[in-house]
Amino acid sequence: MAEIRIPFNRPGQTGLEQTYMADALQRGHLSGDGYYTKKCNALLENELGAGKVMLTTSCTHALEMAALLLDIQPGDEVIVPSFTFVSSINAFVLRGAKPVFADIRPDTLNLDEKQLESLVTERTRAIVPVHYAGVGCEMAVITEVARKYNLAIIEDNAQGLFARYEGQNLGTFGQMSAVSFHETKNFVCGEGGAIFLNDPQYFERAEIIREKGTNRGRFFRGQVDKYTWVDVGSSYLPSEILAAFLYAQLEARETITAKRKAIFEFYRENLAEWSRETGVKTPTIPANCEQPYHMFYLIFGSLSERTAFINYMRSRGIQTSFHYLPLHLSDMGRQWGYQEGDCPVTEKLSDCMVRLPFYNDMTRGELEEVAETVRAFSGGLVGIQ
């Protein structure tokens, strides 16, 4: 097998990460909620108009906090697309919820909002729209259904920080949302995330849950003379070292987004003719969505075509990657009675989609090599109807 010369992902730096990490060390506070954590929280609140932002150790933990804040109980139902990462639903299953898997749209790969109302039952508590590739779900419809049935919306915005739907920032539609700063995302700190709280009723309890179920925050503000255990909770605070790294990334958000836009547009322009000739599809971005340029993917006509393409690219030293397997067909999904055919679009696209290398510091030479290699691929292609 050829050596990988162009990886699928490579975490980038802006130049100030190590400076800020050294400063955090000098400040002498390395546990959570220090100087840089507060700067990250404030930047996100100010930029996005969220009511309150709290950094967490991961997007997974932000979603787990959301499930705790909603007081999800055994038997409750949560609607989520089958085409997503397991954390989107696992956070709620941990509290005893039953997953209700929705199929996705064939264009954006987002939850199919036309199916949503038919999935609501008297046990439904929440909807978890996942903004795939940072392209907004049809939040107008989702919000309408949620209001009609008094359901909470928890946005899984792991891939969509600073993206918009109808001019409004993703992550600000639901009662809560979660973002990711994993090394594969646009803005990174290795492992990390944040919960956005858009409903003030959750502010105080979120602080308690994030502080292991204690009122430690009130103690530090002088509101109580000692702190104690007052609720359920866990340790969801990232260290100051991670927050310092992340702050350098968030400060450079416009530069990072511009780089990623250039990569996306290069792929789009240089693969457009090849796409038309072969029938291999490229991303669809609706006019009412402003994307964050998180990824560029191709949709082939079959699993065999996709597999041949991945192997072909790897043989030439270029790493590509498929994405989610349908959750409803996983071992856990089948325990709830799901079977093949329940989410047909998810099942088809999961077999046919592949992601191209995409990272902040991709060079022009790397992009040209990837595009040239893609255009040279024809093995097994029969066209897509």
Phi, psi and omega in degrees: 000136183295148176292138179285117178260327177241105183284165175292321182216147173214111181301133182255164176234155181265340181117342182252358183303310183291327177297314181290324177295319177296321178296320177300319178298318180295329181288341173079012177235107185250348176280184188292162174062038174265202186305309185283328174300315181294324178293320177296313180302313183294319180300314181293320178298314183291320183287324190253347180076022176283149182296314179206136178240136176229121174298146177227172181287344177191166171294325177304314181291328175297319178292322177296321175299320179299318179296321177293318181295328177279353182056047178299134184239158176307132180098341175294153179245141179231126181271130184210147175293147177289333181270084179196173176284151188301331182299332182304325180248332182302325180302327182270325176298326177302334179266003177101005183286155173262128177285136173244106188274130177256151175280173183245164175284145179284347181269302183267347184067019175268165175312132180281102185296339180290338180270346194302309186297327180292345181267351182283133174232181179292346180264354183294131179247328187207156172243134179243086175287134179251118182278088187293132183060016181079010177268124189297138169295168178283081188292336178299314180289315182298318179295321179297315179296317180299319179292320181300322185250011178057052181252149175278149173246123175243106182282125168271097184251035183306325187254001192239027180299131180074010173271166183223153171233125183051038177082354181256140182296132172299146183095353181246009179272318184275173173299326179213163173209166181228141175235165183236144172238029175300157186297348178269358183268177182294320181237127194228159166214025182093285173226131179173168179194189177201149172253133175258128179247113183258358179239115185303338182297342183261354188301305187294317182291326178299319178299320180292313180300319182290341179254045175062022180083016180251164175263041182300324179299318178295325178297314181294334177272001179077017182276340174223155184274353174199158180247156185210176180281120184234350185198174171290159179176184177202185183263097185247013183267127173283160179286162178295331178299315178293318181296323179294316176301314182295322183298323176298322178292315182293324176300326183265025187301321182291319179294315180297316180296321179296319178297316183290325176298318180297322178294312180300313182293326177298311178302313184300313183289320186276349178246002184298311182293317177301320179298316179296320183289323185265338186085000176288127186273152176241171187303143173256125178242106180301153183298333182272009180242134171252111187272162178264005180061056183278323183205166171228124184234163176238144177241111180274178184274345183200166177297321182295322177295315180298315180297318179298321180294313180301315180294320179298312181296319180296323180296342179252017173081018182243125182267123172243172184211137168284187182228222192297143166270147183301124181294329183290342179257004176288169177303318179291317181300320180293337177296336178265011173091008179284152182211172180301138181099348181288327178227076190297324180293317176302314183298319180290309185291327177299326179282337193249349187265141176219143181256139179272159176308136185201106177208158192305323188258024176300135180272164177299321179297320178295316179299315180297322179293317179299310183298317180297320180291320177299312183297334180279350182279129175217355184299121175084354182284129178239002182089153182244131181276000000 
